[in-house]
Amino acid sequence: MPERRPIRRWRVRAAVMMAALTLVVIGGGLCFFTVDSAEYAIVTDFGKPTQVIIAPGLGLKYPHQSVRTIDHRVFVFTSPPSEFLTLEKTPVVAAGTVLWRVAEPKRFFETVIDRTGAESRLGDILFAELGAAVGRNPLTAFVSIDPAAYRADTIVAEMVRRCHDIALRDYGIEVVDVQLRGFDFPKQNRLRLYARMKSERGRISMQYRSEGEEESLKVRAAAEEEKARVLSKAIELSQQSRGEGDGEAARIYGEALGQSPEFYTFLRALEASRSLARKTTTMVLPADSPLFGVLFDSSYFSGGTAARGTQARSERANMR
């Protein structure tokens, strides 16, 4: 019996140590926790947040407290398409995409709790701001070929700013960006709207054509006026040149006549013969005709015998 007592005491001590070790392990598991680099941790005391941990590492809490983790990476929320009215009451269907993340963990936990609640609130904010942006602007601000009328980038930038301020103030959510995912007409109105757009484009094209025709008429009239001016100037210059040429020719003829009157008379006689006698023309002329004088006497135009005889006959004919 005395030998069994030490063995029994050793067993009791071992059991006590095992129980104590178990209590330490369980207590450590209840008091210590780790925080990941992609998460925030919130320590709650019966649902009430008492501690917010934003740095990764090991954390400490009381055993009765709980830990909730919140992912602070960027999330993408896509809203369903919704129908809105533009400034001129044109129905359109628009949808947006929101990039967001948690900025204030405590406020986020107290207001929306998790991602599902956050995206529900973001959907409400986006619907309100997108509807207000579409309703304050005409259709051409979103869909237009005129750079002066197109202002979609400015409108979306303003919408991002408003969504960011509201989400951060009310829910501790940072809106990183908002983008238009779709902007179209309702299916039941597309044919009518496309017909109206086609008619509008036809009117604009007719206006461009009429303006082009008017401009072409102005250009043609200016070209005709310039043409008439150039032709008038050309005619004036040609007449002036022709007059100067005729005067120069007369001067040259005069100088040639003064240098050799007989040769000039000879050339005139040849020109007269060429103009009077054609190939098929038969002429009967007296032998003493000046046209044949040079054939009988090469010095006819220099006062030769044939010329004197012809001159004498002409004087006798005149006396009769």
Secondary structure, 3 states (H helix, E strand, C coil): CCCHHHHHHHHHHHHHHHHHHHHHHHHHHHHEEEECCCEEEEEEECCEEEEEECCCEEEECCCCCEEEEEECCCEEEECCCEEEECCCCCEEEEEEEEEEEECCHHHHHHHCCCHHHHHHHHHHHHHHHHHHHHHCCCHHHCCCCCCCCCCHHHHHHHHHHHHHHHHHHHHCEEEEEEEEEEEECCHHHHHHHHHHHHHHHHHHHHHHHHHHHHHHHHHHHHHHHHHHHHHHHHHHHHHHHHHHHHHHHHHHHHHHHHHCHHHHHHHHHHHHHHHHCCCCCCCCCCCCCHHHHHHHCCCHHHCCHHHHHHHHHHHHHHHC
